[in-house]
Amino acid sequence: MRADLERILIPRERIAARVRELAQAIARTYAGSEEDGITLVTILSGSLIFLADLIRELPIRMKLGLVTVSSYRGATTQAGEARLRDALNVDVTGRHVLLIDDILDTGGTLRLVRDELARHAPKSVRTCVLLRKPSKAPVDVQAEFVGFDIEDQFVVGYGLDYNDHYRNLPDIGILRRELYA
């Protein structure tokens, strides 16, 4: 699989260090919420590995919620219209919610899930993304916690996929263009 990469963009060691830093920032932000904790809502499947590493670093009480959204279908690198596939599986009413996603690109997925969360009257909603593409991210979709800003390139690994492959790569790499063009 590594031969399918043009290059490693973010090595696993940098990812691990940044996840620890994000966890510290999140813990500081929610410092007054220890008694009730927070609810982390993750968007499957791309953010699963990020979520697993992040929650192991978070020293706060939490509940987990999952939601499935589809926007990339099959062998495509362009996001389609985001659609909620599986409804929210946890009650967020009156709770602090931290929405977790792998990448902020066009903003369609995060916008959809934030709107869905708002219908359930949470106390607050913040967003944490592993990656953000500033050149494409819309101004109306913000992430309070960002792992890395990257250029507009197609990346795989650490949960991110192409046609359901490459999620298990421990690094984030740029997929060779001839494999998807």
Summary of the structure (lengths in Angstrom):
residues: 181
radius of gyration: 15.9
end to end distance: 17.3
largest distance: 51.6
contacts: 573
relative contact order: 0.21
helix: 27%
strand: 33%
